[in-house]
Amino acid sequence: MAATDVIRVRIDPKDKERLTQLYAARGTTISHEVRAFLRAELEYTSDPLAVLDGIASSARRKALASKMAEPSVQDIVAFIDRVREERAQEALVV
């Protein structure tokens, strides 16, 4: 479906410039990210699994933009284990 309707949003010029630079560094645009956000909102309200899909989609876009290799299952498990260990250590300090 072609994107033909327009939504106008007022934003502070400094914020717009910062966002423009941020998204350009990621290989995307403010318009693209706003459309992705709005699509995600529609999916989220209509599909309970859309949150997970949105997270995965966002991670994929960020990985592609950063040109980093997609993490393996072992990488993800190792990351989760590290976070759990850090949180356990923090709990001991409190």
C-alpha positions as CSV (number, residue, x, y, z in Angstrom):
1,M,0.0,0.0,0.0
2,A,1.4,3.4,-1.0
3,A,2.0,6.0,1.7
4,T,0.0,9.0,0.5
5,D,-1.5,10.7,3.6
6,V,0.6,13.2,5.5
7,I,0.8,13.8,9.3
8,R,2.5,17.0,10.4
9,V,4.2,17.2,13.8
10,R,5.8,20.2,15.4
11,I,9.2,19.6,17.0
12,D,12.0,21.7,18.4
13,P,14.5,22.4,15.7
14,K,17.4,21.2,17.9
15,D,15.7,17.9,18.5
16,K,14.9,17.5,14.8
17,E,18.6,18.1,14.0
18,R,19.8,15.6,16.6
19,L,17.3,13.0,15.4
20,T,18.2,13.6,11.8
21,Q,21.9,12.9,12.6
22,L,21.1,9.9,14.8
23,Y,18.9,8.2,12.2
24,A,21.2,9.1,9.4
25,A,24.0,7.3,11.3
26,R,21.7,4.3,11.5
27,G,20.9,4.5,7.8
28,T,17.3,5.6,8.2
29,T,15.2,8.8,8.5
30,I,12.8,10.4,11.0
31,S,10.0,9.8,8.6
32,H,10.8,6.1,8.3
33,E,11.1,5.7,12.0
34,V,7.8,7.5,12.7
35,R,6.1,5.2,10.1
36,A,7.6,2.2,11.8
37,F,6.5,3.4,15.2
38,L,2.9,3.9,14.0
39,R,2.8,0.5,12.3
40,A,4.1,-1.1,15.5
41,E,1.4,0.7,17.5
42,L,-1.3,-0.8,15.1
43,E,0.2,-4.2,15.4
44,Y,0.6,-4.0,19.1
45,T,-3.0,-3.1,19.7
46,S,-4.2,-5.9,17.4
47,D,-1.7,-8.8,18.1
48,P,-0.3,-9.8,21.5
49,L,2.8,-11.2,19.9
50,A,3.5,-8.0,18.1
51,V,5.6,-6.7,21.0
52,L,8.1,-9.5,20.5
53,D,8.0,-9.1,16.7
54,G,8.6,-5.3,17.2
55,I,11.6,-6.0,19.4
56,A,13.0,-8.5,16.9
57,S,12.4,-6.2,14.0
58,S,14.0,-3.3,15.8
59,A,17.0,-5.4,16.6
60,R,17.3,-6.6,13.0
61,R,17.2,-3.0,11.7
62,K,19.8,-1.8,14.2
63,A,22.1,-4.8,13.4
64,L,21.8,-4.1,9.7
65,A,22.5,-0.4,10.2
66,S,25.5,-1.1,12.3
67,K,26.8,-3.8,9.9
68,M,27.4,-6.0,12.9
69,A,26.9,-9.8,12.6
70,E,23.6,-11.1,14.0
71,P,24.2,-12.7,17.4
72,S,24.0,-16.5,17.7
73,V,21.8,-18.2,20.3
74,Q,24.9,-18.9,22.3
75,D,25.8,-15.1,22.2
76,I,22.3,-14.2,23.5
77,V,22.5,-16.9,26.2
78,A,25.9,-15.7,27.3
79,F,24.7,-12.1,27.4
80,I,21.7,-13.1,29.5
81,D,24.0,-15.0,31.9
82,R,26.3,-12.0,32.2
83,V,23.3,-9.7,33.0
84,R,22.0,-12.1,35.6
85,E,25.4,-12.3,37.2
86,E,25.7,-8.5,37.3
87,R,22.3,-8.2,38.8
88,A,23.1,-10.8,41.4
89,Q,26.3,-8.9,42.3
90,E,24.4,-5.6,42.5
91,A,21.8,-7.3,44.8
92,L,24.6,-8.3,47.2
93,V,25.9,-4.8,47.4
94,V,22.5,-3.3,48.4
